[in-house]
Amino acid sequence: MPEFGISIPILALLVGGMILAALYSFRSAAADWGIFIYGVTAGAYDAPATDQARASMMWPDIRDRITAESADNRQVRSQIEIQDSNPWMFGIKLVEAQRGTAYFRLWRFYPGPDGDE
């Protein structure tokens, strides 16, 4: 019985840590996906498609922090920056820090020379 009483809290902490690590990993993958899909739609399509891409992102805080801007006439830069500290139990603060940038060349067809020549 004593071994069981000692091992249960340790196993509970281990399982809780694995759940938190999985959640953080899933949010990180969602942020990476958001950078990709929003950059692609901003570079290749018009406003209705970018609105649909933004609506497909799962978490509202990730959705609101992704931006895309035109780097030049044929390239789009999509980026995200998250730096949050949220209170958790026992006064512990969970810190989340993610930053990412991706450049996408536009997929549209442009007739004639690109103007750089």
C-alpha positions in Angstrom: 0.0 0.0 0.0 2.7 2.6 0.7 4.3 2.1 -2.7 0.9 2.6 -4.3 0.3 5.7 -2.3 3.7 7.2 -3.3 3.5 6.2 -7.0 0.0 7.6 -7.7 0.8 11.3 -7.2 4.0 10.9 -9.3 2.1 9.1 -12.1 -0.6 11.9 -12.0 2.0 14.6 -12.4 3.6 12.6 -15.2 0.3 12.3 -17.1 -0.6 15.9 -16.4 2.8 17.0 -17.8 2.3 14.9 -20.9 -1.1 16.4 -21.5 0.3 20.0 -21.2 3.1 19.1 -23.5 0.7 17.7 -26.1 -1.5 20.8 -25.9 1.5 23.1 -26.4 2.7 21.0 -29.3 -0.8 21.1 -30.9 -1.0 24.9 -30.5 2.4 25.2 -32.1 1.4 23.1 -35.0 -1.8 25.1 -35.4 0.2 28.4 -35.4 2.5 27.0 -38.1 -0.5 25.8 -40.2 -2.1 29.3 -39.8 1.1 31.0 -41.1 1.1 28.7 -44.1 -2.5 28.7 -45.1 -3.0 32.5 -44.5 0.2 33.3 -46.5 -0.9 31.1 -49.4 -4.4 32.5 -49.6 -3.2 36.1 -49.2 -0.7 35.6 -52.0 -2.9 33.7 -54.4 -6.5 34.7 -53.8 -8.7 37.6 -52.9 -10.4 38.7 -49.7 -13.1 35.9 -49.4 -10.5 33.2 -49.5 -8.3 34.9 -46.9 -11.4 35.3 -44.6 -12.2 31.5 -45.0 -8.5 30.7 -44.2 -8.6 32.8 -41.1 -11.9 31.3 -40.0 -10.5 27.8 -40.3 -7.9 28.4 -37.6 -9.0 26.8 -34.3 -7.9 29.2 -31.6 -9.1 32.8 -31.7 -5.9 34.2 -30.2 -3.8 32.5 -32.9 -6.3 33.7 -35.5 -6.1 37.3 -34.4 -2.3 37.5 -34.4 -1.5 36.2 -37.8 -0.8 38.9 -40.4 0.1 38.9 -44.0 1.6 41.8 -46.0 3.0 42.2 -49.4 6.8 42.3 -49.4 7.0 43.3 -53.0 4.8 43.1 -56.0 5.1 39.2 -56.2 5.8 38.1 -52.7 3.7 37.9 -49.4 5.1 37.7 -45.9 2.9 35.9 -43.4 3.9 36.1 -39.7 2.8 35.4 -36.1 4.1 36.5 -32.8 2.7 35.2 -29.5 4.2 36.0 -26.1 1.7 35.3 -23.3 1.9 34.5 -19.6 -1.4 33.1 -18.2 -2.0 32.3 -14.6 -2.6 28.6 -13.8 -3.1 26.7 -10.5 -1.0 27.3 -7.3 0.2 30.7 -8.7 2.2 29.1 -11.5 2.2 31.1 -14.7 2.2 29.2 -18.0 4.3 31.0 -20.6 3.7 30.6 -24.3 6.1 32.2 -26.8 5.9 31.5 -30.5 7.2 33.4 -33.4 7.2 32.5 -37.1 7.5 34.1 -40.5 7.1 32.6 -44.0 7.5 34.2 -47.4 5.4 33.1 -50.3 5.8 33.8 -54.0 2.5 34.7 -55.6 0.9 32.1 -57.7 -1.0 34.4 -60.0 -0.3 34.5 -63.7 1.3 37.8 -64.8 1.5 38.3 -68.5 4.6 39.9 -69.9 7.9 40.7 -68.1 7.9 41.3 -64.4 9.2 44.8 -64.7 12.5 44.2 -63.1 14.3 44.0 -66.5 
